[in-house]
Amino acid sequence: MTTLDSYRLLGRSGLRISPLALGTMTFGADWGWGADEAEARRMFDLYTDRGGNLLDTAVNYTNGASERILGSFLRDKREKVVLATKFTMSRDAANPNAGGNHRLNLVRSVEQSLRQLGTDRIDLFYLHAWDMTTGEEEVMRGLDDLVREGKIVYLGICNTPAWRIARMQTLADLRGLAPLVALQIEWSLVERSVEHELVPMARELGLGVLPWSPLGGGVLTGKYSRADVTGSAQADVSATRKGVIASSGHMSEEAIALGETVRGIAQEIGASPAQVALAWLLGRPGVTSPILGARTAAQLEDNLGALDLALDARHIERLDLASAPAPIFPARFLQRPMLRQLIFGTSQASRSD
């Protein structure tokens, strides 16, 4: 149980951020399912008036409208917030160099974000997704140059394999480059595979974890039923929120069943399903600040109620068991009793931390 102004340190940095971040991918109606400027303003004011200080966007969200709208709200609060944005996603589908992690797109994306946000710096800047083509050294050198120029203050990374991130962090440490301090990944009751490698890596290497889609795109709130179960390989951003969730792979029988478990617990304790799902995530080791993606001020108000909710051990165990990810190699193998005995003999050893 906490409040938006009970700030947490972000990873290995000294930066103070709120325990819930306000995501602004829903700012702007350009993709067909977002909030108009008036509703976005209500959400912004609700969040910041309560002490919330971490605002998350990206250069391509709602075709740039998200950054422009957010920038217009920041004029009298710029120094009170931590402004986070991202690069990687294409800004022009017909231009091969308008997307990706290479230095040219990095520089152009930063320049576009600064214009759209109406600011002279980005407080927290993420690589949005690994492009599978650009080398780690090019990325880290390019980011470090922008930090030294004062256009970026802190660095983060999203949606990238753990071994790649570990390699990039090692390069930064060995060569005196600006390090990564934040990891943004999908993490919720319907997506727990990140607990195998990404979360332990982040805790070991000093990255604060900021989960996106903490409500599974609404699947955990009861918004969808088994009648909605479908898959999609659609490449374009769907004009409906349901289509976006289907494209993510979470419109499944298993996810719907998890949503039913969440709703059952919510009814037992007099909370909303969103609050239960968020409270569970806030209690996971390694979580710094889940990113809320509300489309209305009423939804945001409900989401913030998770800060007042403390789940008991019985309910946490039910959620853990219902959502437990299948073990993977090598952890599955290394945890077997036979191998533990082969390693340690009849003795036991563990780390104090």
C-alpha positions as CSV (number, residue, x, y, z in Angstrom):
1,M,0.0,0.0,0.0
2,T,1.5,3.3,-1.1
3,T,0.9,6.5,-3.0
4,L,2.0,8.1,-6.2
5,D,4.3,10.5,-4.4
6,S,6.1,7.6,-2.5
7,Y,8.9,7.7,-5.0
8,R,11.3,4.8,-5.9
9,L,14.8,4.9,-7.3
10,L,15.0,3.8,-10.9
11,G,17.5,1.0,-11.2
12,R,21.1,1.9,-10.4
13,S,20.4,5.6,-10.8
14,G,19.4,8.2,-8.3
15,L,16.3,9.2,-10.3
16,R,13.0,9.2,-8.2
17,I,9.9,8.0,-10.0
18,S,6.3,7.1,-8.9
19,P,5.3,3.5,-8.3
20,L,2.9,3.7,-11.2
21,A,3.7,5.4,-14.5
22,L,1.2,7.1,-16.9
23,G,1.4,5.6,-20.4
24,T,0.2,7.9,-23.1
25,M,-0.1,5.6,-26.1
26,T,-3.8,6.3,-25.7
27,F,-3.3,10.1,-26.1
28,G,-4.8,10.9,-29.5
29,A,-7.4,9.2,-31.7
30,D,-5.2,8.7,-34.8
31,W,-5.2,4.9,-34.3
32,G,-9.0,4.7,-33.8
33,W,-9.3,3.8,-30.1
34,G,-7.5,6.5,-28.1
35,A,-8.6,9.4,-26.0
36,D,-9.3,12.9,-27.4
37,E,-7.3,15.8,-26.1
38,A,-9.8,16.8,-23.5
39,E,-9.9,13.3,-22.0
40,A,-6.2,13.0,-22.2
41,R,-5.9,16.3,-20.2
42,R,-8.2,14.9,-17.5
43,M,-5.9,11.9,-17.1
44,F,-2.8,14.0,-17.1
45,D,-4.1,16.3,-14.4
46,L,-5.5,13.4,-12.3
47,Y,-2.1,11.7,-12.4
48,T,0.2,14.7,-11.8
49,D,-2.0,16.4,-9.2
50,R,-1.6,13.3,-7.0
51,G,2.2,13.5,-7.3
52,G,2.6,11.1,-10.2
53,N,5.8,12.1,-12.1
54,L,6.6,9.5,-14.8
55,L,5.1,10.1,-18.2
56,D,5.7,7.5,-20.9
57,T,5.3,8.0,-24.7
58,A,7.1,7.2,-28.0
59,V,7.9,9.0,-31.2
60,N,5.4,6.9,-33.2
61,Y,2.5,6.7,-30.7
62,T,-0.7,7.7,-32.5
63,N,1.4,8.9,-35.4
64,G,3.1,11.5,-33.2
65,A,-0.1,12.9,-31.7
66,S,0.8,11.4,-28.3
67,E,4.0,13.4,-28.0
68,R,2.4,16.6,-29.3
69,I,-0.5,16.4,-26.9
70,L,1.7,15.5,-24.0
71,G,4.1,18.3,-24.9
72,S,1.2,20.8,-24.8
73,F,0.3,19.7,-21.3
74,L,3.9,20.0,-20.0
75,R,4.4,23.7,-20.3
76,D,3.8,24.6,-16.6
77,K,4.9,21.2,-15.2
78,R,8.0,20.3,-17.2
79,E,10.4,20.4,-14.3
80,K,8.1,18.4,-12.0
81,V,7.9,15.3,-14.2
82,V,10.2,12.6,-15.6
83,L,9.6,12.6,-19.4
84,A,10.2,9.2,-21.1
85,T,10.0,8.4,-24.8
86,K,11.3,5.8,-27.2
87,F,12.8,5.3,-30.7
88,T,13.1,2.3,-33.1
89,M,9.6,2.2,-34.7
90,S,9.4,3.5,-38.2
91,R,8.3,7.1,-38.7
92,D,7.9,6.7,-42.5
93,A,7.0,3.2,-43.8
94,A,8.4,4.1,-47.3
95,N,11.8,5.1,-45.9
96,P,14.1,2.1,-45.0
97,N,16.1,4.3,-42.6
98,A,13.2,5.8,-40.8
99,G,13.0,2.8,-38.4
100,G,15.4,0.6,-36.6
101,N,18.1,1.1,-34.0
102,H,20.9,2.4,-36.2
103,R,22.6,5.8,-35.4
104,L,20.8,7.7,-38.2
105,N,17.3,6.7,-37.1
106,L,18.4,7.3,-33.5
107,V,19.4,10.9,-34.1
108,R,16.5,11.7,-36.3
109,S,14.0,10.2,-33.9
110,V,15.4,12.2,-31.0
111,E,15.2,15.4,-33.0
112,Q,11.6,14.6,-33.9
113,S,10.6,13.8,-30.3
114,L,12.2,17.0,-29.0
115,R,10.1,19.0,-31.6
116,Q,6.9,17.1,-30.9
117,L,7.3,17.4,-27.1
118,G,8.4,21.0,-27.2
119,T,11.4,20.3,-24.9
120,D,15.2,20.6,-24.9
121,R,15.9,17.2,-23.3
122,I,14.4,13.7,-22.8
123,D,14.8,12.5,-19.2
124,L,14.5,8.8,-19.9
125,F,15.1,7.5,-23.4
126,Y,14.4,3.9,-24.5
127,L,15.4,1.7,-27.3
128,H,11.9,0.5,-28.1
129,A,12.6,-3.0,-29.5
130,W,15.6,-4.9,-30.8
131,D,15.8,-4.6,-34.6
132,M,17.9,-7.8,-35.1
133,T,20.2,-5.9,-37.5
134,T,22.1,-3.1,-35.6
135,G,25.1,-4.0,-33.5
136,E,25.2,-3.4,-29.8
137,E,28.3,-1.1,-29.9
138,E,26.7,1.2,-32.5
139,V,23.6,1.5,-30.3
140,M,25.5,2.2,-27.1
141,R,27.9,4.6,-28.7
142,G,25.1,6.5,-30.3
143,L,23.1,6.7,-27.1
144,D,26.2,7.8,-25.1
145,D,26.9,10.6,-27.6
146,L,23.4,12.0,-27.1
147,V,23.8,11.8,-23.3
148,R,27.0,13.8,-23.6
149,E,25.2,16.3,-25.8
150,G,22.6,16.8,-23.1
151,K,19.7,15.7,-25.2
152,I,19.1,12.6,-23.2
153,V,19.6,12.1,-19.4
154,Y,19.0,8.4,-18.6
155,L,18.8,5.3,-20.9
156,G,16.4,2.4,-20.9
157,I,15.6,-0.5,-23.2
158,C,12.5,-2.4,-24.1
159,N,11.5,-5.7,-25.7
160,T,15.0,-7.1,-26.2
161,P,16.5,-10.5,-25.4
162,A,18.2,-10.7,-22.0
163,W,21.6,-11.8,-23.4
164,R,21.6,-8.7,-25.7
165,I,20.9,-6.4,-22.8
166,A,23.6,-8.0,-20.7
167,R,26.1,-7.5,-23.5
168,M,25.1,-3.9,-23.9
169,Q,25.4,-3.2,-20.2
170,T,28.8,-4.8,-20.1
171,L,30.0,-2.7,-23.0
172,A,28.8,0.4,-21.1
173,D,30.5,-0.6,-17.9
174,L,33.8,-1.5,-19.5
175,R,34.1,1.5,-21.8
176,G,32.7,4.2,-19.6
177,L,29.5,4.7,-21.6
178,A,26.2,5.8,-20.1
179,P,24.6,2.7,-18.7
180,L,21.1,1.4,-19.0
181,V,19.0,2.1,-15.9
182,A,15.5,0.9,-17.0
183,L,13.9,-2.1,-18.6
184,Q,10.4,-1.9,-20.0
185,I,8.9,-5.3,-20.8
186,E,5.4,-6.9,-21.0
187,W,4.7,-8.4,-17.6
188,S,1.3,-9.4,-16.2
189,L,-0.6,-12.5,-15.0
190,V,-1.0,-13.5,-18.7
191,E,2.7,-12.8,-19.6
192,R,5.1,-14.2,-17.0
193,S,7.8,-15.8,-19.2
194,V,9.9,-12.7,-18.5
195,E,10.5,-14.0,-15.0
196,H,12.8,-16.7,-16.5
197,E,15.6,-14.5,-17.8
198,L,14.8,-10.8,-18.2
199,V,13.7,-10.0,-14.6
200,P,16.7,-11.8,-12.9
201,M,19.0,-10.1,-15.4
202,A,17.5,-6.7,-14.6
203,R,17.9,-7.1,-10.9
204,E,21.5,-8.3,-11.3
205,L,22.6,-5.5,-13.7
206,G,20.9,-2.6,-12.0
207,L,17.9,-1.9,-14.3
208,G,14.5,-0.9,-12.8
209,V,11.7,-2.9,-14.3
210,L,8.7,-1.0,-15.7
211,P,6.0,-3.5,-16.9
212,W,3.8,-2.5,-19.9
213,S,0.3,-3.9,-20.5
214,P,0.0,-4.9,-16.8
215,L,-3.7,-5.7,-17.4
216,G,-3.0,-8.0,-20.4
217,G,-4.6,-5.4,-22.7
218,G,-7.9,-5.6,-20.7
219,V,-8.2,-9.4,-20.8
220,L,-7.6,-9.5,-17.0
221,T,-10.4,-7.0,-16.3
222,G,-13.2,-9.0,-17.8
223,K,-13.5,-6.9,-20.9
224,Y,-13.5,-10.0,-23.1
225,S,-15.1,-13.4,-22.9
226,R,-14.5,-16.8,-24.5
227,A,-16.6,-15.6,-27.5
228,D,-13.9,-13.1,-28.3
229,V,-11.1,-15.7,-28.4
230,T,-9.2,-15.3,-31.7
231,G,-5.7,-15.0,-33.1
232,S,-4.4,-12.5,-35.6
233,A,-1.3,-12.1,-37.7
234,Q,-2.3,-8.6,-38.7
235,A,0.8,-6.3,-39.4
236,D,-0.9,-2.9,-39.3
237,V,-2.0,-1.4,-36.0
238,S,-5.7,-2.5,-35.7
239,A,-8.4,0.2,-35.7
240,T,-9.9,-1.5,-32.7
241,R,-8.5,-2.2,-29.3
242,K,-9.8,-5.8,-29.5
243,G,-7.8,-6.3,-32.7
244,V,-4.6,-5.0,-31.1
245,I,-5.0,-7.5,-28.3
246,A,-5.7,-10.3,-30.7
247,S,-2.5,-9.4,-32.6
248,S,-0.5,-9.6,-29.3
249,G,-1.5,-13.2,-28.9
250,H,-3.4,-12.8,-25.6
251,M,-6.9,-13.3,-26.8
252,S,-6.7,-17.0,-25.8
253,E,-8.7,-19.5,-23.7
254,E,-5.9,-19.5,-21.1
255,A,-5.9,-15.7,-20.7
256,I,-9.7,-15.6,-20.5
257,A,-9.6,-18.2,-17.7
258,L,-7.0,-16.1,-15.8
259,G,-9.3,-13.2,-16.1
260,E,-12.1,-15.2,-14.5
261,T,-9.8,-16.0,-11.6
262,V,-8.9,-12.3,-11.2
263,R,-12.6,-11.3,-11.2
264,G,-13.4,-14.0,-8.6
265,I,-10.9,-12.6,-6.2
266,A,-12.0,-9.1,-6.9
267,Q,-15.5,-10.0,-6.0
268,E,-14.4,-11.6,-2.7
269,I,-12.4,-8.6,-1.5
270,G,-14.5,-5.8,-2.9
271,A,-12.0,-4.5,-5.4
272,S,-12.0,-4.1,-9.2
273,P,-10.3,-6.8,-11.4
274,A,-7.8,-4.1,-12.6
275,Q,-6.8,-3.3,-9.0
276,V,-6.3,-7.0,-8.2
277,A,-4.1,-7.5,-11.3
278,L,-2.1,-4.4,-10.6
279,A,-1.7,-5.1,-6.9
280,W,-0.3,-8.6,-7.7
281,L,2.2,-7.1,-10.1
282,L,3.2,-4.3,-7.7
283,G,4.1,-7.1,-5.2
284,R,6.4,-9.0,-7.6
285,P,10.2,-8.8,-6.8
286,G,11.9,-6.5,-9.2
287,V,9.0,-4.3,-10.2
288,T,9.7,-0.6,-10.0
289,S,6.7,1.1,-11.8
290,P,4.0,-0.6,-14.0
291,I,2.8,1.6,-16.9
292,L,-0.9,2.3,-16.9
293,G,-2.6,2.6,-20.3
294,A,-6.0,3.9,-19.5
295,R,-8.3,5.5,-22.1
296,T,-10.5,7.5,-19.7
297,A,-10.0,9.3,-16.5
298,A,-12.5,6.9,-14.8
299,Q,-10.3,4.0,-15.8
300,L,-7.2,5.7,-14.5
301,E,-8.9,6.5,-11.2
302,D,-9.8,2.9,-10.8
303,N,-6.2,1.8,-11.7
304,L,-4.7,4.1,-9.1
305,G,-6.8,2.4,-6.5
306,A,-4.4,-0.6,-6.7
307,L,-2.0,1.5,-4.6
308,D,-4.4,1.1,-1.7
309,L,-4.9,-2.6,-2.1
310,A,-2.9,-5.2,-0.2
311,L,-3.6,-8.8,-1.3
312,D,-3.4,-11.5,1.3
313,A,-1.1,-14.5,0.9
314,R,-4.0,-16.8,0.0
315,H,-5.1,-14.7,-2.9
316,I,-1.5,-14.2,-4.1
317,E,-1.0,-18.0,-4.1
318,R,-4.2,-18.5,-6.1
319,L,-3.0,-16.0,-8.7
320,D,0.5,-17.4,-8.8
321,L,-0.7,-21.0,-9.3
322,A,-3.2,-20.0,-12.0
323,S,-0.6,-18.1,-14.0
324,A,2.7,-20.0,-13.3
325,P,4.8,-20.2,-16.4
326,A,6.2,-23.5,-17.5
327,P,9.9,-24.0,-16.4
328,I,12.5,-23.7,-19.1
329,F,16.0,-25.0,-19.6
330,P,18.6,-24.6,-17.9
331,A,16.7,-23.5,-14.8
332,R,14.4,-26.5,-15.0
333,F,17.4,-28.8,-15.0
334,L,19.5,-26.9,-12.5
335,Q,16.7,-27.0,-9.9
336,R,16.3,-30.8,-9.9
337,P,17.2,-32.5,-6.6
338,M,19.6,-34.9,-8.3
339,L,21.7,-32.1,-9.9
340,R,21.7,-30.0,-6.7
341,Q,23.2,-33.0,-4.9
342,L,25.7,-33.5,-7.6
343,I,26.8,-29.8,-7.2
344,F,26.7,-29.5,-3.5
345,G,26.9,-33.0,-2.2
346,T,25.2,-33.3,1.2
347,S,25.9,-29.7,2.0
348,Q,23.8,-26.6,1.3
349,A,24.8,-23.1,0.2
350,S,22.9,-20.0,-0.8
351,R,23.5,-16.3,-1.3
352,S,22.7,-14.0,1.6
353,D,20.9,-11.5,-0.6
